[in-house]
């Protein structure tokens, strides 16, 4: 089993729908991150969390919200999806003592 | 704010050749970490190499090595004896005490047979 699991792997949704992307990890890491990848723009940080009660906005948080339900789970929600939120979304985790981040397999989201 | 710049959107080299991918960054910090990540077509993000800013010695991992120039804020990746499996997107990334990892826009590398 993967250490960082994202569900779903792929999703097509309609404009205006609410959608949740889920991330769970078995590495016991306290830091969790959500990134968005677009062609030519690299990975941009949406939200990050240092523990259940510590959630921070990244550079592109508008239109997104997150929930850290437990140390191992960090969900990203699009309250009302729009087409320009079509992208590849990555969850990543990191331990406070180490610098390496571990990534999930990504969720390809298409908003039509 | 910290920024990471990769000036080569796309590159192609012949198999077995050596290729260098460029990365520059901007920070006022003195201690930080730099990374190169590889993203093959499978889209998995794979850590290739890491450099700690306080270490003067350039990091090396098998065929992958970096040229870290702290004063110039430059962090290039050299791939020696390139292989078809090296075909991927490569991202330069920066991490500091803010606990955020900032990525460049990526370089798409094609290894040609």
Interface residues (C-beta under 8 A of the other chain):
Chain A: X31 X33 X35 X40 X41 X42 X43 X44 X45 X48 X50 X58 X88 X90 X92 X94 X96 X99 X100 X101 X103 X105 X106 X108
Chain B: X6 X9 X33 X35 X43 X44 X45 X47 X50 X52 X91 X95 X99 X100 X101 X102 X103 X104 X105 X106
